[in-house]
Amino acid sequence: MPRDLAPTEAILESISDGVFTIDMEWRIMSFNRAAEEITGVSRKEAIGQLCSEVFRSSMCGAACALKQTLKTGKPVIGKSGYIIDSEGNRTPISISTAVLRDSDGRVVGGAETFRDLSDVEALRQELEGKFQVGDLTSRSPLMQRLFEVLPAIAASPSTVLISGETGTGKELVAQTIHSLSPRNQNPFVAVNCGALPDTLLESELFGYKTGAFTGAHKDKPGRFALARGGTIFLDEIGDVSPALQVRLLRVLQERTYEPLGATRSEVTDARVIVATNKDISDQVRQGFFREDLYYRINVVRFELPPLRRRKEDIPLLVDQFIARFNRLQQKSVQGIAAEALSLLMAHDWPGNIRELRNAIERAFILCSDGFIGITLLPGELTSHGTATIMDHDVRSAHDILDAQAIRTALERNSFNRLAAARELGIHKTTLFRRIKKLGISLPVQNGRARRKKKLK
């Protein structure tokens, strides 16, 4: 290698990004110190080898960025992917590529730099963990309090009562409790107690024996038997009749029940989670619900807030629904237009998350590509037009969207507020003022402080 490249070599050896170059036959010509550290492959092993033999990457083959650069002559900047290091570990990286030319300007190969994103990925997962437990995702402080206690509740065998309006996601909370519990390898069995008359519900829950009634030609296990070792979820428990409440009380007290037509009791070890959209304590006062059963099911209680009290979750939920529908229907809808999202934010959502999901699914079906606009939203959202959206509601929607954008910029920049301000195109004092006004919580130590600590 020419002597006049020695200063360049010194620089390449001192930087933290991995750098390697290849010739036109895709063999590695140079390999710096950081490349050795990130890949776990020594320079001696790498030089002379085909780059695909050294890098086991998600971007090799048809997705190779360096191949694209050599073909088009245009650099690739900051493409994300991962490599498999020498120990078999998956390491997230971002890469940039460029054409390598000689002194006469002829293309003699290519150069690639790659950055280890393990710390960034760890921070992203840590941040996601703050807003997600199991399949539940929320930025709402009301939901965050639930997230804090959910793992401890899941680890216990106690009966749980989940209350909340229709469509708030009570069954999803029950499934999350089950998935986080030691019982997660066993069945999760859900029963809608409000969907069946008493006689059918009793046989559905407890099963029956041959000859118990006309048509009972063979034994049928009930839901309590099917949930053995797992969790049984009794939705709309407030609709159960007083007569059946007595049988449920026995199951909770003694952990035994009798199938219809049986002569002996059976034992259940299923954990019981119940849910209701009614005020059970009020039903107890009116005599519609047994007080002793109420105390049995009200060991641990969750009250899910309606969507109108956690509107900061609407953009998050909309993104999740669109991503899910894209996977299921193999489409590429990019998202929702800002004006359409503002209309969603101004709606009170009496049907809660279920109503929001249905609205997005309908709009998704009608949207061929690009962004979902106002014209694709259901008539009940657009029939009154923007005339019914009060200035206060618009300002509230704007603040929520503003807070979402600021949080995203902060997370992307490891909570370095100066870098986030640059990305948002505003002065840092403006960002500080908006953070304070919108009540955005920040980690104790921001990204800049973390870097300063490393430099000391």
C-alpha positions in Angstrom: 0.0 0.0 0.0 1.4 3.5 -0.9 3.2 5.4 1.9 1.0 8.5 1.4 -1.9 6.5 2.8 -0.3 6.0 6.2 -1.9 9.0 7.8 -5.3 7.8 6.5 -4.6 4.4 8.0 -3.8 6.0 11.3 -7.2 7.8 11.2 -9.0 4.6 10.3 -7.4 2.7 13.1 -8.5 5.3 15.7 -12.2 5.6 14.8 -14.9 3.5 16.5 -16.7 2.6 13.2 -15.7 -0.6 11.4 -14.2 0.0 8.0 -13.2 -2.4 5.2 -12.5 -2.2 1.5 -12.9 -4.7 -1.3 -11.5 -5.1 -4.8 -13.6 -5.8 -7.9 -13.5 -9.5 -7.1 -15.2 -8.8 -3.7 -12.1 -9.8 -1.7 -11.3 -7.8 1.4 -8.2 -5.5 0.9 -8.2 -3.7 4.3 -9.9 -4.2 7.6 -9.5 -1.8 10.5 -9.3 -2.4 14.3 -13.0 -1.5 15.0 -14.0 -4.0 12.3 -12.1 -6.7 14.2 -13.8 -5.8 17.4 -17.3 -5.7 16.1 -17.1 -8.8 14.0 -14.8 -10.9 16.2 -12.7 -11.7 13.1 -9.0 -10.8 13.0 -7.5 -8.7 10.2 -5.3 -11.6 9.3 -8.3 -13.9 8.8 -10.3 -11.3 6.9 -7.9 -9.9 4.3 -8.0 -11.9 1.1 -11.4 -13.5 1.9 -14.7 -12.8 0.1 -16.6 -10.2 2.2 -19.6 -12.6 2.2 -17.5 -15.2 3.9 -16.4 -12.8 6.7 -19.8 -11.0 7.1 -22.8 -13.1 7.7 -25.2 -10.3 7.3 -28.9 -9.6 6.7 -27.7 -7.4 3.9 -25.7 -9.9 1.9 -26.9 -11.2 -1.4 -29.6 -9.2 -3.2 -29.8 -6.7 -0.4 -26.1 -5.9 -0.5 -25.7 -2.1 -0.2 -22.1 -2.2 -1.5 -23.3 -4.1 -4.6 -25.9 -1.4 -5.1 -23.2 1.3 -4.8 -20.9 -0.3 -7.2 -23.7 -0.7 -9.7 -25.1 2.8 -9.5 -22.1 4.8 -8.3 -24.2 6.3 -5.5 -23.4 5.9 -1.8 -25.7 4.3 0.7 -25.9 6.1 4.0 -27.1 4.7 7.3 -28.8 1.5 6.2 -29.8 -0.7 9.1 -29.3 -4.4 9.4 -27.4 -6.9 11.5 -24.4 -9.2 11.3 -23.6 -12.6 12.9 -20.3 -12.3 14.7 -17.7 -15.0 15.2 -19.4 -16.3 18.3 -22.8 -16.5 16.6 -24.3 -13.4 18.2 -26.6 -11.2 16.3 -25.3 -7.6 16.3 -27.4 -4.7 15.0 -25.4 -2.3 12.7 -25.9 0.6 10.4 -23.8 0.8 7.2 -22.6 3.3 4.7 -20.9 2.6 1.4 -18.9 4.4 -1.2 -17.1 3.7 -4.5 -13.3 3.3 -4.2 -11.3 4.9 -7.0 -7.6 5.1 -7.8 -5.6 8.3 -8.6 -6.9 8.3 -12.2 -10.5 8.1 -11.1 -11.1 4.5 -12.1 -13.3 2.3 -9.9 -11.1 -0.3 -8.2 -13.4 -1.5 -5.5 -15.7 -0.4 -2.8 -15.5 0.8 0.8 -18.0 0.2 3.6 -18.2 1.6 7.1 -20.4 0.0 9.8 -21.5 1.0 13.2 -22.4 -1.2 16.2 -25.9 -0.2 17.3 -26.1 -2.7 20.2 -26.2 0.2 22.8 -28.8 2.0 20.8 -30.9 -1.1 20.4 -30.6 -1.8 24.1 -31.9 1.7 24.8 -34.7 1.3 22.3 -35.8 -2.0 24.0 -35.6 -0.4 27.4 -37.7 2.5 26.2 -40.2 0.1 24.6 -40.3 -1.9 27.8 -41.6 1.2 29.6 -44.5 1.5 27.2 -45.2 -2.2 26.7 -46.1 -5.2 28.8 -46.8 -8.4 26.9 -49.3 -7.4 24.1 -50.3 -4.2 25.9 -48.9 -0.9 24.7 -49.6 2.5 26.1 -48.0 5.8 26.9 -50.8 6.9 29.2 -49.8 7.5 32.9 -53.1 5.7 33.8 -52.0 2.6 32.0 -48.4 2.9 33.2 -49.5 2.4 36.8 -51.2 -0.8 35.6 -48.0 -1.9 33.8 -45.9 -1.4 37.0 -47.9 -4.0 39.0 -48.9 -6.4 36.2 -45.9 -8.7 36.4 -46.3 -9.1 40.2 -50.0 -9.9 39.8 -49.3 -12.3 37.0 -46.8 -14.2 39.2 -49.5 -14.7 41.9 -52.4 -17.2 41.8 -54.9 -14.7 43.0 -58.3 -14.1 41.4 -58.4 -10.9 39.4 -61.4 -8.6 38.6 -61.0 -6.4 35.5 -63.5 -3.7 35.1 -64.0 -1.2 32.3 -66.3 0.0 29.6 -67.0 -2.3 26.6 -64.1 -2.3 24.1 -61.3 -1.2 26.5 -59.4 -4.4 26.1 -60.3 -6.4 29.2 -59.6 -9.8 27.5 -56.3 -8.6 26.2 -55.3 -7.7 29.8 -56.4 -11.2 30.9 -54.3 -12.8 28.2 -51.3 -10.7 29.2 -51.6 -11.7 32.8 -51.7 -15.4 31.6 -48.8 -15.0 29.3 -46.6 -13.4 32.0 -47.6 -16.1 34.6 -46.0 -19.4 35.4 -49.1 -21.0 33.8 -48.3 -19.6 30.3 -47.6 -23.1 28.8 -51.1 -24.3 29.8 -54.4 -23.3 28.3 -56.1 -19.8 28.4 -59.8 -20.4 28.1 -62.2 -17.5 27.7 -66.0 -17.7 28.3 -68.4 -14.8 27.6 -71.0 -15.3 30.4 -73.3 -12.7 28.9 -73.7 -14.6 25.6 -75.3 -17.8 26.8 -78.5 -18.5 28.8 -78.1 -20.0 32.3 -78.6 -23.7 31.3 -76.1 -23.6 28.5 -73.6 -21.5 30.5 -73.7 -24.0 33.3 -73.0 -27.0 31.0 -70.3 -24.9 29.2 -68.5 -24.1 32.4 -68.8 -27.4 34.2 -69.4 -29.9 31.5 -71.8 -32.9 31.7 -72.0 -36.6 31.9 -73.6 -39.1 29.6 -77.4 -39.1 30.1 -77.5 -35.9 32.1 -80.2 -34.6 29.7 -81.7 -35.6 26.3 -79.0 -35.6 23.7 -76.1 -36.0 26.1 -74.8 -39.2 24.4 -71.2 -38.9 25.8 -69.3 -37.0 28.5 -68.3 -33.5 27.6 -65.6 -31.6 29.7 -66.4 -28.1 30.7 -64.3 -25.0 30.4 -63.0 -25.4 34.0 -61.7 -28.9 33.0 -60.2 -27.6 29.8 -58.4 -24.8 31.7 -56.7 -27.2 34.1 -53.3 -25.9 35.0 -54.0 -22.7 33.1 -56.3 -19.7 33.3 -60.1 -19.4 32.8 -61.4 -15.9 31.9 -65.0 -15.2 32.7 -66.1 -12.2 30.8 -69.2 -10.2 31.6 -69.4 -11.8 35.1 -72.1 -9.2 36.0 -74.6 -11.0 33.7 -74.5 -14.3 35.6 -77.8 -15.2 37.3 -77.9 -15.5 41.2 -78.5 -19.3 40.9 -75.3 -19.8 38.9 -73.4 -17.4 41.1 -73.8 -19.9 44.0 -72.0 -22.6 41.9 -69.2 -20.2 41.0 -68.8 -19.2 44.6 -68.3 -22.9 45.5 -65.6 -23.2 42.8 -63.7 -20.2 44.1 -64.0 -21.3 47.8 -63.5 -25.0 47.5 -61.9 -25.4 44.1 -64.4 -28.1 43.3 -67.5 -28.4 41.0 -69.9 -31.0 39.7 -70.5 -31.6 36.0 -74.2 -31.9 35.2 -75.3 -35.5 35.9 -72.2 -36.3 37.9 -72.3 -38.2 41.2 -68.9 -36.9 42.4 -67.1 -33.6 42.5 -64.1 -32.7 40.3 -61.2 -30.5 41.3 -60.0 -27.5 39.4 -56.7 -25.7 39.7 -57.4 -23.1 37.0 -56.7 -19.5 37.9 -59.8 -17.4 37.6 -59.9 -14.0 36.0 -63.2 -12.2 35.6 -64.3 -9.0 33.8 -67.3 -6.8 33.7 -68.4 -3.5 32.2 -70.9 -3.0 35.1 -70.5 -1.5 38.5 -70.5 -4.8 40.5 -70.5 -3.0 43.9 -73.7 -1.2 42.8 -75.2 -4.5 41.7 -74.5 -5.9 45.2 -76.3 -3.0 46.8 -79.3 -3.6 44.5 -79.3 -7.3 45.3 -78.4 -8.5 41.8 -75.0 -9.9 42.7 -74.0 -11.9 45.7 -71.9 -10.0 48.2 -69.9 -13.1 49.2 -69.1 -13.8 45.5 -68.1 -10.2 45.0 -65.5 -10.4 47.8 -64.2 -13.6 46.3 -63.6 -12.2 42.8 -62.4 -8.7 44.1 -59.0 -9.9 45.4 -57.0 -7.9 42.8 -58.9 -5.3 40.8 -57.9 -3.4 37.6 -60.0 -0.6 36.2 -59.2 0.0 32.5 -59.6 3.7 31.5 -61.8 4.4 28.5 -60.0 5.6 25.3 -61.2 9.2 25.8 -59.1 9.4 29.0 -55.9 8.1 27.3 -56.0 9.9 23.9 -52.2 10.0 23.8 -52.4 6.3 22.9 -54.5 6.9 19.7 -51.4 7.5 17.4 -49.7 4.5 18.9 -52.7 2.3 18.4 -53.4 3.5 14.9 -49.8 2.7 13.9 -50.1 -0.8 15.4 -53.4 -1.5 13.6 -52.1 -0.3 10.2 -48.9 -2.4 10.7 -51.0 -5.5 11.6 -53.4 -5.0 8.6 -50.5 -4.5 6.3 -49.1 -7.9 7.4 -52.4 -9.7 7.2 -53.5 -8.2 3.8 -50.1 -7.8 2.3 -50.5 -4.1 1.5 -48.3 -1.1 2.1 -50.4 1.6 3.6 -47.9 4.1 5.0 -49.9 5.5 7.8 -52.6 8.1 8.5 -52.7 11.7 7.4 -52.2 14.4 10.0 -55.7 15.9 9.5 -57.3 12.5 9.7 -55.5 11.7 12.9 -56.6 15.1 14.4 -60.2 14.1 13.7 -59.6 10.8 15.5 -58.1 12.6 18.4 -61.2 14.9 18.7 -63.6 12.0 18.8 -64.8 10.6 22.2 -64.8 6.9 21.2 -67.8 5.5 23.1 -66.9 2.1 21.7 -63.3 2.6 22.9 -60.4 0.6 21.3 -62.7 -1.7 19.5 -64.4 1.2 17.8 -61.1 2.7 16.8 -59.8 -0.6 15.4 -63.0 -1.0 13.3 -62.7 2.5 12.0 -59.1 2.0 11.0 -59.9 -1.4 9.4 -62.6 0.1 7.3 -60.4 3.0 6.2 -57.5 0.5 5.5 -59.7 -1.6 3.2 -60.6 1.5 1.2 -57.0 2.8 1.0 -55.0 1.3 -1.8 -51.7 2.8 -0.8 -50.2 6.0 0.7 -51.8 7.6 3.7 -55.3 7.2 5.1 -57.1 10.5 4.7 -60.3 12.1 6.1 -62.5 10.9 3.3 -61.8 7.2 4.1 -62.9 7.5 7.8 -66.4 6.3 8.8 -69.3 8.7 8.3 -70.0 9.1 12.0 -66.5 10.7 12.3 -66.8 13.0 9.3 -70.5 13.7 9.0 -70.3 16.8 11.2 -67.0 17.9 9.5 -64.5 20.1 11.2 -67.2 22.5 12.2 -68.0 20.4 15.2 -64.4 20.2 16.3 -64.0 23.0 18.9 -60.7 25.0 19.0 -60.0 23.4 22.4 -60.2 19.9 20.9 -57.9 20.9 18.0 -55.4 22.4 20.3 -55.5 19.3 22.6 -55.0 17.1 19.5 -52.1 19.2 18.4 -50.5 19.1 21.8 -50.7 15.3 21.9 -49.2 15.0 18.4 -46.5 17.5 19.4 -45.7 15.5 22.5 -45.5 12.3 20.4 -43.1 13.9 17.9 -40.9 15.2 20.7 -40.8 11.8 22.5 -39.9 10.1 19.3 -37.0 12.6 18.6 -35.7 12.3 22.1 -35.8 8.5 22.0 -34.1 8.4 18.6 -31.3 10.7 20.0 -30.8 8.7 23.3 -32.5 11.6 25.1 -29.9 14.1 24.1 -32.1 17.2 24.1 -29.8 19.3 21.9 -29.6 16.6 19.2 -33.4 16.2 19.4 -33.9 19.9 19.0 -31.7 19.9 15.9 -33.7 17.0 14.4 -37.0 18.8 15.1 -35.6 22.0 13.6 -36.3 24.1 16.7 -34.1 25.9 19.2 -33.1 24.0 22.4 -34.9 26.5 24.6 -38.1 26.1 22.6 -37.8 22.3 23.1 -37.2 22.7 26.9 -40.3 24.9 27.1 -42.4 22.5 25.1 -41.3 19.5 27.2 -42.2 21.4 30.4 -45.6 22.6 29.0 -46.6 19.1 27.7 -45.4 17.4 30.9 -43.1 15.0 29.1 -41.1 12.8 31.5 -37.4 12.3 30.9 -34.9 9.8 32.2 -32.7 11.0 35.1 -29.7 11.0 32.9 -30.0 12.2 29.3 -28.0 11.0 26.3 -25.5 13.8 26.5 -24.8 13.2 30.2 -24.2 9.5 29.4 -21.6 10.4 26.8 -19.9 12.8 29.2 -19.6 10.1 31.8 -18.0 7.8 29.2 -15.4 10.4 28.4 -14.3 10.9 32.0 
